[in-house]
Amino acid sequence: MFPACPRKPSFPEKGIEFIKKLRKRETGCKFDPFKTTPFNREVTQAATRNAVAQIRAIREAAGPDFDIAIDVHSRWNINSTLQIIRALERCRLFFYEEGPVVRVRNGPVFAD
């Protein structure tokens, strides 16, 4: 279980200090870089840029061997999830938790 990374509004000022201390005793952290929003929505460009900026700041402060995970609480639809993952590709996330909730109407068809 990863400790939580700092949340807004203390990020990035206090967050970077926290990460530098955290990396001395932990191998990584997990957090939600997005503000709370309803589920199954489209992510905005501004929200994506903000999330990328937070994660890049953590990566820079913690170094290449620190594991960074994000949990988005199934809030984004499939298109937004792909957009977010592509935007974060260079940040080398350890994992992206709780992607979109996919409702399967033809379950037996996918069972094969």
C-alpha positions in Angstrom: 0.0 0.0 0.0 1.4 3.3 -1.0 1.1 6.4 1.1 -1.0 9.2 -0.3 0.7 12.0 -2.1 -0.2 15.5 -1.2 -3.5 16.9 -2.4 -4.4 20.4 -3.6 -4.2 23.2 -2.5 -0.8 22.4 -0.9 0.6 21.1 -4.1 3.1 21.9 -5.5 4.7 24.1 -2.9 4.3 21.8 0.2 3.9 18.8 -2.0 7.4 18.8 -3.4 8.9 19.1 0.1 6.7 16.2 1.2 7.7 14.0 -1.8 11.4 14.6 -1.1 11.0 13.4 2.5 8.7 10.6 1.4 11.2 9.1 -1.1 13.6 8.5 1.7 11.3 6.0 3.4 8.9 4.8 0.7 9.2 3.4 -2.8 6.3 5.3 -4.2 2.9 7.0 -3.7 -0.6 7.0 -5.0 -3.0 10.0 -5.4 -5.8 11.5 -7.5 -4.5 14.4 -9.6 -8.0 15.5 -10.6 -10.6 17.6 -8.8 -13.8 15.8 -7.9 -16.2 15.5 -10.8 -19.2 13.3 -11.7 -18.5 9.9 -13.1 -18.3 8.8 -16.7 -17.4 12.3 -18.0 -15.0 13.8 -20.5 -11.9 15.2 -19.1 -11.0 18.8 -20.0 -7.7 19.9 -21.5 -7.0 22.1 -18.5 -7.6 19.2 -16.1 -5.3 17.0 -18.1 -2.6 19.6 -18.2 -2.9 20.2 -14.5 -2.6 16.4 -13.7 0.4 16.1 -16.0 2.1 19.1 -14.3 1.6 17.6 -10.9 2.9 14.2 -11.9 5.9 15.6 -13.7 6.7 17.7 -10.6 6.6 14.6 -8.4 8.7 12.6 -10.9 11.3 15.4 -11.0 11.4 15.7 -7.2 11.4 12.0 -6.5 13.5 10.7 -9.3 13.2 7.9 -11.9 12.9 5.0 -9.4 10.0 6.3 -7.4 6.7 4.6 -8.2 3.9 7.0 -8.9 0.3 5.7 -9.1 -2.9 7.5 -9.7 -6.4 6.5 -8.8 -9.1 8.3 -10.8 -12.1 6.5 -9.1 -13.7 5.4 -12.4 -14.7 9.0 -13.1 -13.6 9.3 -16.7 -15.1 7.6 -19.8 -13.1 5.5 -22.2 -12.1 8.3 -24.5 -10.9 10.5 -21.6 -9.0 7.6 -20.0 -7.1 7.0 -23.2 -6.4 10.7 -23.5 -5.1 10.9 -19.9 -2.9 7.8 -20.2 -1.4 9.1 -23.4 -0.7 12.4 -21.8 1.0 10.7 -18.9 3.0 8.2 -20.9 6.3 10.0 -20.4 5.8 10.2 -16.7 6.1 6.4 -16.4 3.2 5.7 -14.0 3.5 2.6 -11.9 -0.3 2.1 -12.4 -3.5 3.9 -13.3 -6.2 2.6 -10.9 -9.9 2.4 -11.5 -10.2 3.3 -15.2 -13.7 3.6 -16.8 -16.5 1.4 -15.8 -17.5 -0.6 -18.8 -21.0 -2.0 -18.9 -21.1 -5.2 -20.9 -24.5 -5.9 -22.4 -23.5 -9.0 -24.3 -21.5 -10.8 -21.6 -21.8 -14.3 -23.2 -20.4 -13.0 -26.5 -17.2 -11.9 -24.7 -16.9 -15.0 -22.7 -15.3 -16.9 -25.6 
